[in-house]
Amino acid sequence: MLSIPITAAWQAALGGLAWALGIAVATWAVSWVRRDASLVDRLWAIMVSGAGVVYAALLPGAAAREPSLVLLGIALAWAIRLSTFITVRNWGHGEDHRYRAIRERNQPHFERKSLYLVFGLQAVLAWVVSAPLFAAFASPDPRGWLAALPGLLLAAGGLVFEAVADAQMSRFKNQPDHRGRVMDRGLWRYTRHPNYFGEACVWWGLWLGAMGTAGSAAAWSVVSPLLMTFLLLRVSGVALLEKSMPERRPAYREYQQRTSAFIPWPPRTEKRP
């Protein structure tokens, strides 16, 4: 149920999709020239949060929903940080190995195929993930800060957790004597994937925040954190690394045995005979 005219809701929703598709097509054009489909990773978060800006701009009364605007602010902060981090990390390294594998599997004419196999798909996923931002601005009976606060805190905490984890890993990799070693310090002592855990918290928090500010009318947008958690655990995040890391770093197997895969938890200690 929406508190706004259905026409306005559709215009906003399709406007968000158009934003994501527009960014995807522009990035695809650049990727064709540079032969680097992994450029999509640098701008994917911008597709998501930019769709939220479109919703706030097009949905009536959005400017008066302060908790929803804070949710959008967190999403924008998440997007700017993540896009900047990925851009700096990947600068000068060429196409990511995951996309090279996709390129090899889809020859000939991968450049054309990538428009829908990579960029179009990523745009649609970004649009779906932006659902809590749409729900927060479009749903009826907007509430005050108290109901939205738990979600806001979880999302902000997840953002900080993810940023700290990425910073710790970057510092670790920048030390020459750490080459080939397994990072097991800081947040990485308690979970093998603290960055992905923080990412999941951001989107569960944004959904809870949407529920807090819009009530049960935002319940449908749970598709967003469910999709993000599935992608992080089973598709592009944890599953890929858990498969490849033991082959690249044998010490990772011992790290797997003592450290939680996803949810932070004190490391296991070896039992003495």
C-alpha positions, -999 to +999 in steps of 0.1 A: +000+000+000+013+034-010+005+068+004+011+085-030-006+082-064+003+050-082+015+070-112+040+089-091+052+057-075+058+041-109+075+072-122+099+072-093+105+034-095+112+035-132+133+067-127+155+047-103+158+019-128+166+044-156+194+059-134+210+025-128+207+015-165+221+049-176+252+044-154+256+008-166+254+017-203+279+046-198+303+023-179+299-004-206+309+020-233+341+029-214+348-008-206+346-016-244+375+009-250+395-002-220+387-039-223+379-040-186+344-052-176+353-050-139+348-012-141+312-020-132+323-028-096+336+007-092+302+023-100+277-004-088+272+013-054+266+046-072+238+029-092+222+018-059+224+050-039+217+072-070+184+054-074+176+064-038+183+101-047+159+097-076+132+084-053+137+113-029+135+137-058+104+123-074+082+110-046+059+136-031+066+147+005+101+131+006+118+162+019+097+161+050+107+125+060+138+132+080+145+096+091+142+085+055+167+112+044+191+100+070+188+065+056+196+079+022+225+097+036+239+065+050+234+048+016+253+077-001+281+075+024+283+037+018+284+042-019+310+069-019+333+050+004+329+017-014+333+031-049+364+051-039+379+021-021+374-002-051+387+024-076+419+030-056+425-007-049+420-017-086+437+013-102+463+001-127+457-036-122+435-042-153+405-064-155+396-085-124+402-122-128+365-129-122+356-109-152+384-123-173+369-157-167+335-144-178+351-129-209+368-162-218+336-181-214+316-158-236+337-154-267+333-143-294+319-107-292+321-105-254+321-067-256+286-067-270+274-096-248+287-079-217+260-052-221+234-076-208+255-103-192+274-079-169+262-043-170+225-048-176+223-075-149+242-053-124+219-024-131+188-045-123+204-060-092+212-024-080+176-014-086+163-043-066+188-036-038+176+000-036+141-012-025+143+000+011+151+035+000+120+035-022+099+020+005+111+046+031+099+075+009+068+059-007+051+041+021+022+055+042+021+067+078+057+080+082+069+077+118+094+095+139+130+089+148+125+064+176+111+037+154+138+042+128+167+044+152+176+007+155+179+004+117+199+036+114+223+024+141+227-010+125+233+005+091+258+031+103+276+005+125+278-019+095+293+009+074+320+016+100+327-021+105+332-026+067+354+005+064+376-005+093+379-041+079+389-028+045+414-003+060+430-031+081+434-054+051+449-026+030+475-018+056+483-055+059+488-059+022+510-028+020+536-044+042+562-062+021+569-088+048+532-098+048+532-110+012+518-145+010+506-144+046+470-147+059+455-116+075+442-127+110+444-095+130+420-068+141+384-076+129+398-104+108+407-123+139+370-128+146+356-134+111+372-143+079+351-118+060+344-088+082+340-065+052+311-086+039+296-089+073+296-051+076+281-049+041+252-072+051+246-051+082+243-020+062+215-034+041+197-052+069+199-019+088+185+001+059+156-023+057+149-021+094+152+017+091+126+017+063+104-005+084+108+019+113+099+050+094+072+034+071+059+005+091+047-028+077+042-012+042+080-014+038+081-051+046+083-061+010+116-044+006+132-072+026+141-086-008+170-062-007+189-075+023+180-111+014+195-106-021+226-089-008+232-116+018+227-143-008+251-126-032+277-120-005+276-155+009+269-176-022+278-158-054+304-130-055+319-128-020+325-155+006+320-185-016+345-174-042+372-165-017+367-197+004+373-217-027+404-199-040+422-188-009+434-222+003+450-228-031+468-195-030+477-195+007+480-229+023+479-213+058+444-202+051+431-237+059+443-234+095+427-199+096+394-215+084+395-240+112+398-214+140+379-184+126+342-179+120+334-176+083+310-147+086+295-137+119+322-123+143+330-148+170+360-154+193+385-177+175+386-213+184+416-225+204+434-258+198+425-285+223+455-298+242+458-335+247 
